[in-house]
Amino acid sequence: MAVDRNETICHCMGVTRGEIMDAIKEQGLKTVDEVGEATSAGTGCGGCQPDIEEILSEING
């Protein structure tokens, strides 16, 4: 299944899957908090943090 880079992961901050993936790869991010600092994703209600964790796992193994 193809990854939808335009899928909104963090609705509070309007951050897409692609933005999160790029930040993780370019900045070597390892934690949800680091992703939040880099993109603001997960810093609103926090409901997307499990999705961010999943993206981190997919990229970092």
PyMOL Python script that loads the backbone (N, CA, C, O; Angstrom):
from pymol import cmd

cmd.read_pdbstr("""\
ATOM      1  N   MET A   1       0.838  -1.193   0.000  1.00  0.00           N
ATOM      2  CA  MET A   1       0.000   0.000   0.000  1.00  0.00           C
ATOM      3  C   MET A   1       0.877   1.249   0.000  1.00  0.00           C
ATOM      4  O   MET A   1       1.814   1.351   0.792  1.00  0.00           O
ATOM      5  N   ALA A   2       0.584   2.175  -0.862  1.00  0.00           N
ATOM      6  CA  ALA A   2       1.354   3.414  -0.946  1.00  0.00           C
ATOM      7  C   ALA A   2       1.056   4.310   0.253  1.00  0.00           C
ATOM      8  O   ALA A   2      -0.067   4.357   0.755  1.00  0.00           O
ATOM      9  N   VAL A   3       2.077   5.005   0.689  1.00  0.00           N
ATOM     10  CA  VAL A   3       1.934   5.939   1.802  1.00  0.00           C
ATOM     11  C   VAL A   3       1.370   7.249   1.263  1.00  0.00           C
ATOM     12  O   VAL A   3       1.853   7.780   0.263  1.00  0.00           O
ATOM     13  N   ASP A   4       0.343   7.763   1.937  1.00  0.00           N
ATOM     14  CA  ASP A   4      -0.246   9.044   1.557  1.00  0.00           C
ATOM     15  C   ASP A   4       0.460  10.150   2.329  1.00  0.00           C
ATOM     16  O   ASP A   4       0.125  10.430   3.480  1.00  0.00           O
ATOM     17  N   ARG A   5       1.442  10.777   1.682  1.00  0.00           N
ATOM     18  CA  ARG A   5       2.211  11.825   2.339  1.00  0.00           C
ATOM     19  C   ARG A   5       1.352  13.045   2.693  1.00  0.00           C
ATOM     20  O   ARG A   5       1.734  13.853   3.539  1.00  0.00           O
ATOM     21  N   ASN A   6       0.197  13.172   2.042  1.00  0.00           N
ATOM     22  CA  ASN A   6      -0.670  14.321   2.293  1.00  0.00           C
ATOM     23  C   ASN A   6      -1.686  14.071   3.401  1.00  0.00           C
ATOM     24  O   ASN A   6      -2.459  14.962   3.752  1.00  0.00           O
ATOM     25  N   GLU A   7      -1.685  12.854   3.955  1.00  0.00           N
ATOM     26  CA  GLU A   7      -2.621  12.540   5.045  1.00  0.00           C
ATOM     27  C   GLU A   7      -2.291  13.412   6.247  1.00  0.00           C
ATOM     28  O   GLU A   7      -1.140  13.478   6.678  1.00  0.00           O
ATOM     29  N   THR A   8      -3.310  14.085   6.789  1.00  0.00           N
ATOM     30  CA  THR A   8      -3.095  14.904   7.981  1.00  0.00           C
ATOM     31  C   THR A   8      -3.018  13.990   9.189  1.00  0.00           C
ATOM     32  O   THR A   8      -3.964  13.263   9.492  1.00  0.00           O
ATOM     33  N   ILE A   9      -1.895  14.030   9.872  1.00  0.00           N
ATOM     34  CA  ILE A   9      -1.689  13.226  11.077  1.00  0.00           C
ATOM     35  C   ILE A   9      -2.105  14.023  12.302  1.00  0.00           C
ATOM     36  O   ILE A   9      -2.839  13.529  13.157  1.00  0.00           O
ATOM     37  N   CYS A  10      -1.624  15.267  12.379  1.00  0.00           N
ATOM     38  CA  CYS A  10      -1.966  16.136  13.507  1.00  0.00           C
ATOM     39  C   CYS A  10      -2.981  17.169  13.029  1.00  0.00           C
ATOM     40  O   CYS A  10      -2.634  18.141  12.357  1.00  0.00           O
ATOM     41  N   HIS A  11      -4.231  16.939  13.387  1.00  0.00           N
ATOM     42  CA  HIS A  11      -5.303  17.837  12.948  1.00  0.00           C
ATOM     43  C   HIS A  11      -5.253  19.173  13.690  1.00  0.00           C
ATOM     44  O   HIS A  11      -5.607  20.208  13.125  1.00  0.00           O
ATOM     45  N   CYS A  12      -4.818  19.158  14.943  1.00  0.00           N
ATOM     46  CA  CYS A  12      -4.746  20.414  15.708  1.00  0.00           C
ATOM     47  C   CYS A  12      -3.798  21.409  15.055  1.00  0.00           C
ATOM     48  O   CYS A  12      -4.092  22.602  14.977  1.00  0.00           O
ATOM     49  N   MET A  13      -2.656  20.908  14.584  1.00  0.00           N
ATOM     50  CA  MET A  13      -1.617  21.778  14.036  1.00  0.00           C
ATOM     51  C   MET A  13      -1.526  21.705  12.506  1.00  0.00           C
ATOM     52  O   MET A  13      -0.746  22.432  11.890  1.00  0.00           O
ATOM     53  N   GLY A  14      -2.323  20.828  11.905  1.00  0.00           N
ATOM     54  CA  GLY A  14      -2.344  20.718  10.454  1.00  0.00           C
ATOM     55  C   GLY A  14      -1.060  20.165   9.861  1.00  0.00           C
ATOM     56  O   GLY A  14      -0.592  20.645   8.828  1.00  0.00           O
ATOM     57  N   VAL A  15      -0.487  19.156  10.511  1.00  0.00           N
ATOM     58  CA  VAL A  15       0.787  18.587  10.059  1.00  0.00           C
ATOM     59  C   VAL A  15       0.515  17.268   9.329  1.00  0.00           C
ATOM     60  O   VAL A  15      -0.225  16.414   9.817  1.00  0.00           O
ATOM     61  N   THR A  16       1.126  17.122   8.160  1.00  0.00           N
ATOM     62  CA  THR A  16       0.893  15.930   7.341  1.00  0.00           C
ATOM     63  C   THR A  16       1.920  14.835   7.633  1.00  0.00           C
ATOM     64  O   THR A  16       2.962  15.072   8.243  1.00  0.00           O
ATOM     65  N   ARG A  17       1.585  13.634   7.175  1.00  0.00           N
ATOM     66  CA  ARG A  17       2.489  12.491   7.299  1.00  0.00           C
ATOM     67  C   ARG A  17       3.836  12.806   6.630  1.00  0.00           C
ATOM     68  O   ARG A  17       4.894  12.504   7.183  1.00  0.00           O
ATOM     69  N   GLY A  18       3.786  13.416   5.437  1.00  0.00           N
ATOM     70  CA  GLY A  18       5.012  13.740   4.717  1.00  0.00           C
ATOM     71  C   GLY A  18       5.904  14.702   5.479  1.00  0.00           C
ATOM     72  O   GLY A  18       7.124  14.537   5.501  1.00  0.00           O
ATOM     73  N   GLU A  19       5.308  15.699   6.098  1.00  0.00           N
ATOM     74  CA  GLU A  19       6.090  16.660   6.881  1.00  0.00           C
ATOM     75  C   GLU A  19       6.781  15.967   8.050  1.00  0.00           C
ATOM     76  O   GLU A  19       7.943  16.239   8.350  1.00  0.00           O
ATOM     77  N   ILE A  20       6.052  15.070   8.702  1.00  0.00           N
ATOM     78  CA  ILE A  20       6.621  14.328   9.833  1.00  0.00           C
ATOM     79  C   ILE A  20       7.736  13.402   9.350  1.00  0.00           C
ATOM     80  O   ILE A  20       8.807  13.347   9.956  1.00  0.00           O
ATOM     81  N   MET A  21       7.486  12.678   8.264  1.00  0.00           N
ATOM     82  CA  MET A  21       8.493  11.761   7.719  1.00  0.00           C
ATOM     83  C   MET A  21       9.764  12.512   7.332  1.00  0.00           C
ATOM     84  O   MET A  21      10.867  12.064   7.643  1.00  0.00           O
ATOM     85  N   ASP A  22       9.619  13.637   6.666  1.00  0.00           N
ATOM     86  CA  ASP A  22      10.781  14.419   6.233  1.00  0.00           C
ATOM     87  C   ASP A  22      11.578  14.920   7.434  1.00  0.00           C
ATOM     88  O   ASP A  22      12.807  14.866   7.434  1.00  0.00           O
ATOM     89  N   ALA A  23      10.881  15.405   8.450  1.00  0.00           N
ATOM     90  CA  ALA A  23      11.567  15.915   9.642  1.00  0.00           C
ATOM     91  C   ALA A  23      12.341  14.803  10.339  1.00  0.00           C
ATOM     92  O   ALA A  23      13.475  15.012  10.769  1.00  0.00           O
ATOM     93  N   ILE A  24      11.737  13.624  10.452  1.00  0.00           N
ATOM     94  CA  ILE A  24      12.405  12.493  11.094  1.00  0.00           C
ATOM     95  C   ILE A  24      13.674  12.128  10.325  1.00  0.00           C
ATOM     96  O   ILE A  24      14.736  11.934  10.917  1.00  0.00           O
ATOM     97  N   LYS A  25      13.553  12.038   9.011  1.00  0.00           N
ATOM     98  CA  LYS A  25      14.701  11.638   8.179  1.00  0.00           C
ATOM     99  C   LYS A  25      15.786  12.710   8.154  1.00  0.00           C
ATOM    100  O   LYS A  25      16.969  12.395   8.286  1.00  0.00           O
ATOM    101  N   GLU A  26      15.399  13.964   7.986  1.00  0.00           N
ATOM    102  CA  GLU A  26      16.372  15.038   7.823  1.00  0.00           C
ATOM    103  C   GLU A  26      17.070  15.405   9.132  1.00  0.00           C
ATOM    104  O   GLU A  26      18.236  15.797   9.130  1.00  0.00           O
ATOM    105  N   GLN A  27      16.347  15.276  10.252  1.00  0.00           N
ATOM    106  CA  GLN A  27      16.888  15.727  11.539  1.00  0.00           C
ATOM    107  C   GLN A  27      17.246  14.568  12.462  1.00  0.00           C
ATOM    108  O   GLN A  27      17.719  14.789  13.577  1.00  0.00           O
ATOM    109  N   GLY A  28      17.025  13.336  12.011  1.00  0.00           N
ATOM    110  CA  GLY A  28      17.367  12.174  12.829  1.00  0.00           C
ATOM    111  C   GLY A  28      16.558  12.091  14.115  1.00  0.00           C
ATOM    112  O   GLY A  28      17.077  11.696  15.159  1.00  0.00           O
ATOM    113  N   LEU A  29      15.288  12.464  14.036  1.00  0.00           N
ATOM    114  CA  LEU A  29      14.441  12.478  15.224  1.00  0.00           C
ATOM    115  C   LEU A  29      14.153  11.060  15.704  1.00  0.00           C
ATOM    116  O   LEU A  29      13.994  10.139  14.902  1.00  0.00           O
ATOM    117  N   LYS A  30      14.086  10.896  17.040  1.00  0.00           N
ATOM    118  CA  LYS A  30      13.889   9.570  17.632  1.00  0.00           C
ATOM    119  C   LYS A  30      12.663   9.475  18.528  1.00  0.00           C
ATOM    120  O   LYS A  30      12.205   8.371  18.824  1.00  0.00           O
ATOM    121  N   THR A  31      12.116  10.617  18.972  1.00  0.00           N
ATOM    122  CA  THR A  31      11.006  10.586  19.925  1.00  0.00           C
ATOM    123  C   THR A  31       9.840  11.458  19.455  1.00  0.00           C
ATOM    124  O   THR A  31       9.996  12.335  18.605  1.00  0.00           O
ATOM    125  N   VAL A  32       8.680  11.192  20.030  1.00  0.00           N
ATOM    126  CA  VAL A  32       7.490  11.998  19.746  1.00  0.00           C
ATOM    127  C   VAL A  32       7.741  13.452  20.145  1.00  0.00           C
ATOM    128  O   VAL A  32       7.309  14.372  19.449  1.00  0.00           O
ATOM    129  N   ASP A  33       8.432  13.658  21.255  1.00  0.00           N
ATOM    130  CA  ASP A  33       8.723  15.022  21.703  1.00  0.00           C
ATOM    131  C   ASP A  33       9.597  15.762  20.699  1.00  0.00           C
ATOM    132  O   ASP A  33       9.377  16.943  20.432  1.00  0.00           O
ATOM    133  N   GLU A  34      10.602  15.061  20.135  1.00  0.00           N
ATOM    134  CA  GLU A  34      11.462  15.687  19.137  1.00  0.00           C
ATOM    135  C   GLU A  34      10.673  16.054  17.886  1.00  0.00           C
ATOM    136  O   GLU A  34      10.884  17.114  17.299  1.00  0.00           O
ATOM    137  N   VAL A  35       9.755  15.165  17.480  1.00  0.00           N
ATOM    138  CA  VAL A  35       8.901  15.460  16.326  1.00  0.00           C
ATOM    139  C   VAL A  35       8.042  16.683  16.630  1.00  0.00           C
ATOM    140  O   VAL A  35       7.851  17.538  15.765  1.00  0.00           O
ATOM    141  N   GLY A  36       7.529  16.769  17.842  1.00  0.00           N
ATOM    142  CA  GLY A  36       6.722  17.917  18.251  1.00  0.00           C
ATOM    143  C   GLY A  36       7.495  19.216  18.198  1.00  0.00           C
ATOM    144  O   GLY A  36       6.978  20.238  17.747  1.00  0.00           O
ATOM    145  N   GLU A  37       8.758  19.178  18.669  1.00  0.00           N
ATOM    146  CA  GLU A  37       9.596  20.375  18.642  1.00  0.00           C
ATOM    147  C   GLU A  37       9.887  20.797  17.208  1.00  0.00           C
ATOM    148  O   GLU A  37       9.930  21.990  16.905  1.00  0.00           O
ATOM    149  N   ALA A  38      10.089  19.812  16.316  1.00  0.00           N
ATOM    150  CA  ALA A  38      10.470  20.113  14.935  1.00  0.00           C
ATOM    151  C   ALA A  38       9.284  20.529  14.067  1.00  0.00           C
ATOM    152  O   ALA A  38       9.431  21.365  13.175  1.00  0.00           O
ATOM    153  N   THR A  39       8.101  19.944  14.325  1.00  0.00           N
ATOM    154  CA  THR A  39       6.963  20.154  13.423  1.00  0.00           C
ATOM    155  C   THR A  39       5.721  20.717  14.100  1.00  0.00           C
ATOM    156  O   THR A  39       4.797  21.155  13.415  1.00  0.00           O
ATOM    157  N   SER A  40       5.679  20.715  15.413  1.00  0.00           N
ATOM    158  CA  SER A  40       4.537  21.071  16.257  1.00  0.00           C
ATOM    159  C   SER A  40       3.484  19.960  16.304  1.00  0.00           C
ATOM    160  O   SER A  40       2.487  20.090  17.015  1.00  0.00           O
ATOM    161  N   ALA A  41       3.692  18.872  15.557  1.00  0.00           N
ATOM    162  CA  ALA A  41       2.741  17.747  15.588  1.00  0.00           C
ATOM    163  C   ALA A  41       2.728  17.118  16.975  1.00  0.00           C
ATOM    164  O   ALA A  41       3.775  16.915  17.591  1.00  0.00           O
ATOM    165  N   GLY A  42       1.530  16.815  17.455  1.00  0.00           N
ATOM    166  CA  GLY A  42       1.392  16.157  18.747  1.00  0.00           C
ATOM    167  C   GLY A  42       1.432  17.088  19.930  1.00  0.00           C
ATOM    168  O   GLY A  42       1.390  16.637  21.075  1.00  0.00           O
ATOM    169  N   THR A  43       1.513  18.401  19.676  1.00  0.00           N
ATOM    170  CA  THR A  43       1.628  19.347  20.785  1.00  0.00           C
ATOM    171  C   THR A  43       0.305  20.003  21.148  1.00  0.00           C
ATOM    172  O   THR A  43       0.235  20.800  22.084  1.00  0.00           O
ATOM    173  N   GLY A  44      -0.764  19.659  20.392  1.00  0.00           N
ATOM    174  CA  GLY A  44      -2.093  20.200  20.708  1.00  0.00           C
ATOM    175  C   GLY A  44      -2.769  19.284  21.714  1.00  0.00           C
ATOM    176  O   GLY A  44      -2.433  19.293  22.898  1.00  0.00           O
ATOM    177  N   CYS A  45      -3.718  18.498  21.240  1.00  0.00           N
ATOM    178  CA  CYS A  45      -4.457  17.608  22.143  1.00  0.00           C
ATOM    179  C   CYS A  45      -3.677  16.335  22.462  1.00  0.00           C
ATOM    180  O   CYS A  45      -3.946  15.678  23.468  1.00  0.00           O
ATOM    181  N   GLY A  46      -2.705  15.981  21.604  1.00  0.00           N
ATOM    182  CA  GLY A  46      -1.903  14.786  21.846  1.00  0.00           C
ATOM    183  C   GLY A  46      -2.493  13.506  21.283  1.00  0.00           C
ATOM    184  O   GLY A  46      -1.886  12.441  21.400  1.00  0.00           O
ATOM    185  N   GLY A  47      -3.659  13.594  20.679  1.00  0.00           N
ATOM    186  CA  GLY A  47      -4.330  12.405  20.171  1.00  0.00           C
ATOM    187  C   GLY A  47      -3.596  11.694  19.048  1.00  0.00           C
ATOM    188  O   GLY A  47      -3.817  10.506  18.813  1.00  0.00           O
ATOM    189  N   CYS A  48      -2.725  12.412  18.355  1.00  0.00           N
ATOM    190  CA  CYS A  48      -2.000  11.815  17.234  1.00  0.00           C
ATOM    191  C   CYS A  48      -0.659  11.226  17.646  1.00  0.00           C
ATOM    192  O   CYS A  48       0.050  10.683  16.799  1.00  0.00           O
ATOM    193  N   GLN A  49      -0.291  11.316  18.912  1.00  0.00           N
ATOM    194  CA  GLN A  49       1.016  10.828  19.340  1.00  0.00           C
ATOM    195  C   GLN A  49       1.243   9.349  19.026  1.00  0.00           C
ATOM    196  O   GLN A  49       2.359   8.985  18.657  1.00  0.00           O
ATOM    197  N   PRO A  50       0.228   8.472  19.157  1.00  0.00           N
ATOM    198  CA  PRO A  50       0.447   7.077  18.745  1.00  0.00           C
ATOM    199  C   PRO A  50       0.751   6.949  17.249  1.00  0.00           C
ATOM    200  O   PRO A  50       1.539   6.093  16.848  1.00  0.00           O
ATOM    201  N   ASP A  51       0.132   7.790  16.433  1.00  0.00           N
ATOM    202  CA  ASP A  51       0.413   7.778  14.990  1.00  0.00           C
ATOM    203  C   ASP A  51       1.847   8.245  14.722  1.00  0.00           C
ATOM    204  O   ASP A  51       2.531   7.697  13.857  1.00  0.00           O
ATOM    205  N   ILE A  52       2.292   9.251  15.461  1.00  0.00           N
ATOM    206  CA  ILE A  52       3.664   9.738  15.311  1.00  0.00           C
ATOM    207  C   ILE A  52       4.640   8.644  15.722  1.00  0.00           C
ATOM    208  O   ILE A  52       5.659   8.432  15.064  1.00  0.00           O
ATOM    209  N   GLU A  53       4.325   7.950  16.811  1.00  0.00           N
ATOM    210  CA  GLU A  53       5.159   6.840  17.287  1.00  0.00           C
ATOM    211  C   GLU A  53       5.274   5.765  16.208  1.00  0.00           C
ATOM    212  O   GLU A  53       6.346   5.203  15.986  1.00  0.00           O
ATOM    213  N   GLU A  54       4.165   5.491  15.547  1.00  0.00           N
ATOM    214  CA  GLU A  54       4.145   4.492  14.479  1.00  0.00           C
ATOM    215  C   GLU A  54       5.033   4.922  13.305  1.00  0.00           C
ATOM    216  O   GLU A  54       5.771   4.103  12.756  1.00  0.00           O
ATOM    217  N   ILE A  55       4.966   6.193  12.921  1.00  0.00           N
ATOM    218  CA  ILE A  55       5.798   6.705  11.833  1.00  0.00           C
ATOM    219  C   ILE A  55       7.278   6.623  12.229  1.00  0.00           C
ATOM    220  O   ILE A  55       8.123   6.250  11.414  1.00  0.00           O
ATOM    221  N   LEU A  56       7.581   6.971  13.475  1.00  0.00           N
ATOM    222  CA  LEU A  56       8.958   6.867  13.961  1.00  0.00           C
ATOM    223  C   LEU A  56       9.456   5.432  13.843  1.00  0.00           C
ATOM    224  O   LEU A  56      10.581   5.194  13.404  1.00  0.00           O
ATOM    225  N   SER A  57       8.617   4.479  14.236  1.00  0.00           N
ATOM    226  CA  SER A  57       8.993   3.064  14.176  1.00  0.00           C
ATOM    227  C   SER A  57       9.224   2.613  12.738  1.00  0.00           C
ATOM    228  O   SER A  57      10.166   1.873  12.453  1.00  0.00           O
ATOM    229  N   GLU A  58       8.351   3.066  11.831  1.00  0.00           N
ATOM    230  CA  GLU A  58       8.476   2.691  10.425  1.00  0.00           C
ATOM    231  C   GLU A  58       9.801   3.178   9.839  1.00  0.00           C
ATOM    232  O   GLU A  58      10.432   2.472   9.053  1.00  0.00           O
ATOM    233  N   ILE A  59      10.219   4.381  10.222  1.00  0.00           N
ATOM    234  CA  ILE A  59      11.415   4.978   9.645  1.00  0.00           C
ATOM    235  C   ILE A  59      12.680   4.518  10.383  1.00  0.00           C
ATOM    236  O   ILE A  59      13.686   4.197   9.749  1.00  0.00           O
ATOM    237  N   ASN A  60      12.630   4.486  11.697  1.00  0.00           N
ATOM    238  CA  ASN A  60      13.832   4.186  12.484  1.00  0.00           C
ATOM    239  C   ASN A  60      13.985   2.699  12.811  1.00  0.00           C
ATOM    240  O   ASN A  60      15.041   2.265  13.271  1.00  0.00           O
ATOM    241  N   GLY A  61      12.931   1.927  12.574  1.00  0.00           N
ATOM    242  CA  GLY A  61      13.020   0.491  12.836  1.00  0.00           C
ATOM    243  C   GLY A  61      12.816   0.120  14.280  1.00  0.00           C
ATOM    244  O   GLY A  61      12.867  -1.060  14.628  1.00  0.00           O
TER     245      GLY A  61
END
""", "prot")
cmd.dss("prot")
cmd.show_as("cartoon", "prot")
cmd.util.cbc("prot")
cmd.orient("prot")
